[in-house]
Amino acid sequence: MSRTIDELIEDEYAAQQEGVSHIQTIEINGENEKKTDIEVSALLIDISEILRLLSEQMIRLNEVTKSLPETVAALRTTTEAVQCISNELPTIVREQCLEEYKKILGNAVKNYNQMQKASDRWQKSLDKKQEKRFEIITISAIVTPVLLILLISLK
């Protein structure tokens, strides 16, 4: 078939138009026959309009069909890329989680060390207070008997 669908549709339309003009030129006696001619003419016009619309739709369909292989190839490429990502996703997520856990543990160690230093400072301050109290008690233990002896000796 060397002729395209559009050429075939145009030829059919031209043939229908010739038939319509031929039917209209025949004079037939009677009211019913004239109505029939008018109805047939209207039907043929409707059919030609429908054929024109079908032709337009066929053109659109051909255009879409021509781009279909490219679209399918793009979809395949995208599907392959998504498949690769989905295959490697668990490994990526695991590595990222391990990195986050390392950061969390590092932060916990840092906080623990700071808490330990604060605890050591607090303990040292308590030790200094205790040493001062011990010194006061020691001095009191020495001074009290001396004062007692002086008090007794002065009486």
Stockholm file with secondary structure:
# STOCKHOLM 1.0

chainA/1-155         MSRTIDELIEDEYAAQQEGVSHIQTIEINGENEKKTDIEVSALLIDISEILRLLSEQMIRLNEVTKSLPETVAALRTTTEAVQCISNELPTIVREQCLEEYKKILGNAVKNYNQMQKASDRWQKSLDKKQEKRFEIITISAIVTPVLLILLISLK
#=GR chainA/1-155 SS CCSCHHHHHHHHHHHHHHHHHHHHHSCCSSHHHHHHHHHHHHHHHHHHHHHHHHHHHHHHHHHHHHHHHHHHHHHHHHHHHHHHHHHHHHHHHHHHHHHHHHHHHHHHHHHHHHHHHHHHHHHHHHHHHHHHHHHHHHHHHHHHHHHHHHHHHHC
#=GC SS_cons         CCSCHHHHHHHHHHHHHHHHHHHHHSCCSSHHHHHHHHHHHHHHHHHHHHHHHHHHHHHHHHHHHHHHHHHHHHHHHHHHHHHHHHHHHHHHHHHHHHHHHHHHHHHHHHHHHHHHHHHHHHHHHHHHHHHHHHHHHHHHHHHHHHHHHHHHHHC
//
